[in-house]
Amino acid sequence: MISVKHETRYRYETPAAYTIQSLKLTPQNTSGQHVLSWSLDCGQDATIPSFVDSFGNLTHTFVINREHSDVLIRVTGKVETTDVSGIIAGPHDPFPLVAYLRETELTQPNEALEDLAWSVAEGGKPLDLAHALMAAVRDRIDYQEGETQVETTAAQALAQGSGVCQDHAHAFICCARVRGIPARYVSGYLQASDNMDEVYEAGHAWAEAYIEDLGWVGFDVANRICPSESHLRVAVGLDYREAAPIRGLRLGGGAEKLDVTVRVVQENIQQ
Amino acid sequence: MVLAKAFDEMTLAGGACRDAYKGLSQWLQWTPTDFLRMKRQEADVLFRRLGITFAVYGEGGDPERLIPFDIIPRVLSAPEWQRMEDGLRQRVKALNMFLNDVYHDQEILKAGIIPEKLVLNNSSYLPEMQGVDVPGNVYSHIAGIDMVRVGEDDFYVLEDNCRTPSGVSYMLENREVMMRLFPALFAEHRIAPVDSYGDALLDTLKECAPPKTTGDPTVVVLTPGIYNSAYFEHSFLADQMGVELVEGPDLFVDDGKVFMRTTQGPQKVDVIYRRIDDTFLDPLTFDPNSVLGVPGIMNAYRSGQVTLANAVGAGIADDKAIYTYVPDMIKFYLGEEPILKNVPTYKCGEADDLAYVLDNLAELVVKEVHGSGGYGMLVGPAASKQEREDYAERLKAAPDEFIAQPTLALSTCPTFVESGVAPRHVDFRPFVLSGKDIRMVKGGLTRVALRDGSLVVNSSQGGGTKDTWVLEE
């Protein structure tokens, strides 16, 4: 069982008049995870309005419409996870597979990405091709925090040869689509464990590719593995923009100080 | 290639006057050129006073220029109009059913009528709208359908505009000015009025308010602001409907709903006639850098708390690659034969079509699939050899991005130009309003290519406008 405590606190230099945030911070049940308890708390008494978006993500619209100097978003929950070798059977998906071949702004291929996608030999099984693409992308993009932003494109990350899990996922998605493999973006949480590469980000992102005869299969490109019981899948989309945990704006407030703490731990269910 | 002589809407090949134009033709014979010239100057003054101007992109010069107005009206007979109206109602009904279908069950794709990829991998299809229910299943509340005529009974649809078609303010202002200039002509003809358009638009928008709206729905017009080329029209339509004209920062989202800032405090908004493109609407869903839209409005919209007109994602219905399938849509959804014809269209993405287009560039009109406003198109017969060769290179580099159509001999109407009254090519954009019912006023925007022989009627390319008279029986 994975236990999550995720706090995001914004502190504004001067009071802001209005803050709005679109939050995709609530996991759904899949073949690999069962949500035991989950809560989203923004320090308000009223319930936060929500809806389910086209990809099945529960989306909250959180607003503070009065003078305020800080915003706190607290997510806590417990989820039972099982290792399904990355093969995900999720909630109903309204999109035919061809929709997952769309180019998006953040995953738009350029010549370098196409070369990378085609550097992997043809002829193997689709699953082998996807694994080879994961390795090829990861080899070309070093894990370096602070060198890319949320709006960095796959092409930019590849050009500079560095990035974080989001950039790895974008580049992989782009290459998979170039090779005709439907692919999508996943945001979620990762619990640290020994078999990880050098990468550890508690707030995490990876990709899923549709492999014939298997269905959707996860690829944690940053860690060169398929998601296991250490991964908690929260939101999905064609790229970061649609699956982003938090997208927000405010009026006023001056400079901002952002503190994010995420604690993701394995808990043994007490007998 | 020499184009066949175009159909003239006033004078038949033998010199006889067509019935609809009998009154106008006589009036033109009796009216001295100096009088027409004087009336044209008067029209200019009236338009300046009304403040109706149009910004032309990429041309420099006076950004507040007037769209040239021609004082000779175009006339359609009652039966001509009726047939067109029947066809337009049928077509727009099918377009809205198509939009509802592709954003829900996608039956037309499953049936193989339209290739799945053409819709789902199209940038005009927005995945964010998949599964979203909109009131009355109406997506294109205001559609402007571009029509051309090539013969007595030959009307073609050139283009559907299902996103934010503009030009209706010109239809209304042109009529207003004409009535002031030529009251006697109006007394002699029975011309269908168009001035109920504002009421019809407001009724349409209110009918499509979210079902949970209590009381009289609050409607606003959302504009990108004064620098938009159609800002005049935005403010004009708000005025015609008697509703507020707002910009993005005038609206905000709270408690999952949309509110307008007013001097009396926040007021809930139910229906937004938005004249901002989809991708600028909401920085929390689309382009994060957009400052024109309203943060969070897509969340309120997708929760059914507010109606956006036209619906987000409606552009997939007027994409030029989808256009060729509209007659199939009419058969599929309505089980009817299309009343209006499509122009035969070559898809350059298909090898055979591309080869044909490259071999016949001198006779075809080639358009960018995602272009609009007459920008980036090639009119084969009017282009130089060099221009055609350059265009052929662009075509070969990205054939998917282009379609081609035969150069139609657009009908001509008598037009007052420097040399006097002479025939000029015209097209027509009527407006179709879809709410619980479909509403149309009998009229539309006639655009005229003022240069002799020119077929390009876009105001950004030197076109002008005329009043359009639909005669009543």
HADDOCK unambig.tbl for C-alpha pairs under 7 A between the chains (distance, minus, plus):
assign (segid A and resid 22 and name CA) (segid B and resid 284 and name CA) 6.77 0.50 0.50
assign (segid A and resid 49 and name CA) (segid B and resid 255 and name CA) 6.41 0.50 0.50
assign (segid A and resid 49 and name CA) (segid B and resid 256 and name CA) 5.52 0.50 0.50
assign (segid A and resid 51 and name CA) (segid B and resid 303 and name CA) 5.83 0.50 0.50
assign (segid A and resid 54 and name CA) (segid B and resid 128 and name CA) 5.80 0.50 0.50
assign (segid A and resid 54 and name CA) (segid B and resid 129 and name CA) 6.75 0.50 0.50
assign (segid A and resid 54 and name CA) (segid B and resid 130 and name CA) 5.38 0.50 0.50
assign (segid A and resid 54 and name CA) (segid B and resid 131 and name CA) 6.11 0.50 0.50
assign (segid A and resid 61 and name CA) (segid B and resid 256 and name CA) 6.48 0.50 0.50
assign (segid A and resid 61 and name CA) (segid B and resid 299 and name CA) 6.99 0.50 0.50
assign (segid A and resid 63 and name CA) (segid B and resid 254 and name CA) 5.91 0.50 0.50
assign (segid A and resid 98 and name CA) (segid B and resid 117 and name CA) 6.43 0.50 0.50
assign (segid A and resid 98 and name CA) (segid B and resid 120 and name CA) 6.81 0.50 0.50
assign (segid A and resid 99 and name CA) (segid B and resid 120 and name CA) 5.19 0.50 0.50
assign (segid A and resid 99 and name CA) (segid B and resid 121 and name CA) 6.03 0.50 0.50
assign (segid A and resid 102 and name CA) (segid B and resid 121 and name CA) 5.09 0.50 0.50
assign (segid A and resid 247 and name CA) (segid B and resid 284 and name CA) 5.63 0.50 0.50
assign (segid A and resid 248 and name CA) (segid B and resid 284 and name CA) 6.39 0.50 0.50
